[in-house]
Amino acid sequence: MNPAAVIYAAREMKEVIPMKNRKAVVLYGSLTGNTEMVGKAMAEVLEEYGFETRCEKITPGNYPSSNRL
């Protein structure tokens, strides 16, 4: 999926639930870089909606522990 399409689709959402201290972790695995672009695009949109975000790439030897999330 085109990262620009992800951003466009997310921006078309009409209703956002107001909450304080919203946090999100975007986990992705990518061999070619396409999924990385989509993950980063999702994090960008979440930040626009007030989320504190982190992107984490998942590889076979690099699973984030729950205390890092």
N, C-alpha and C positions, 0 to 999 in steps of 0.2 A: 504494500500500500504506500502510496505517495505521502511523505510526511506533511506536505502542504494540505493534502486532503484531510488528514487527521486533525490538523489545526483548524481548518475551515469547519469541519463537522462539529468539533467541540465548541467553537465560538457560536454556532447556531443554536446551542442549548438556550432555552428561554428562562428556565427557572434554576436558581442557585439557592441552596439551603444555607442560610446564614449560620455560621458556627465560629467559635473562637478556637484558636490554637489548632488549626487544621494542618495535618502533616500527611505526606504521602511518600512512599518509596516505590520507584519504578524499577522493577527487576527485569532484565532482558538478557537473552543469550543470542549471540550473533556471530556467524562465520564470515559473512560477506560485508557486514556493515549496514545492511538495510534495516534490520531490526533495531540497531543502535540509533539510527536516525529517527525511527518512529518513537522509540522510548524517550529520546531527548525532546522530540516535538510534544509528546504527551506531558512531560515534565514542564515544558514552557507554558502550555495551556493551563495546567494546574496552578502554576505560579500566578498567572493572570487572574485566576479565581481565588487567590488569597492563600493557597497552600504553601507551606514550607516543604520543598521537595528535595529528594536525593535520587540520583540515578546510580544503579549498581549493575555492572556487567557480571553475569554468572558464567563461570567456566567450570569444567569438571573439578578442578582443584581449588576453586575460589568461591565457595558458597559463603555468603555473609552470615555471621552468627546473629542470633536474635538480639544480643546486646548492642550490636552495631546498627540495627534497624531502629 
